[in-house]
Amino acid sequence: MSEQASALEFQFGSFTLEIPQSILVWFGLCIVFAVFFYVAGKKIDKADPSKKPTGLVYIAEEMVNLTYFVTKGNLGKKAKHYMPYFGTLLYMMVAANLMGLLGLQNPTSNVSFNATLALCIFFMVQFHGIAKGGLWGRIKELAEPYVLLFPLNVIGEVAPVISLTMRLFGNMLAGYIITMLVYTLMKVTLPYGVLGYIATPFLHMYFDIFSGVIQAYIFFTLGSFFLGQQLDVENE
């Protein structure tokens, strides 16, 4: 196993398995959120519904309310059914985007990680498309209104995967690069460079906090929107 801070390496004969720090951070977040939701669920079960929620119960209820408020517009009556997935996705992505404040690599700065999340939404959309009318029905749907448009419609189904992946990756990477450039400039202009510490808190507030939360929200809303289109929410 390697002692590198950026990744863990495991050697199996001639094969080397490398686990990037971004994946390790995401795995750690999975454990933290799993414990949080388990404890919150137990407290909610024991809570008195006639009393005002406080503490962890209040936080959990507000998280659920926020998730439902955002997804209801895209998923309609089926919002509650998909809240566990989209709620977990939203809050874990927000936490992941804030990991840079702790000196850790943001999982969303890994393009492969973002592509995996986007593919999960893509397969969910396609699954419901096939479940709705069968495989042949889904193929005919992609051939509407003319068969010649089938290739373009297929591209239109795949394009959101690329869009979701690169939008999140590009914004998080851009913020990281700009912040590192400022720190590098401060280093080469010492002792005057220390004045840069006046500006760096604002850079972190924008790129690590504001941009991180906004990008998670955009990914979340677009994912639920694409699913809502396949579920024909408007026709319910």
Secondary structure, 3 states (H helix, E strand, C coil): CCCCCCEEEEEECCEEEEEEHHHHHHHHHHHHHHHHHHHHHHHHHHCCCCCCCCHHHHHHHHHHHHHHHHHHHHHHHHHHHHHHHHHHHHHHHHHHHCHHHHCCCCHHHCHHHHHHHHHHHHHHHHHHHHHHHHHHHHHHHHCCCCHHHHHHHHHHHHHHHHHHHHHHHHHHHHHHHHHHHHHHHHHHCCCHHHHHHHCHHHHHHHHHHHHHHHHHHHHHHHHHHHHHHHCCHHHC
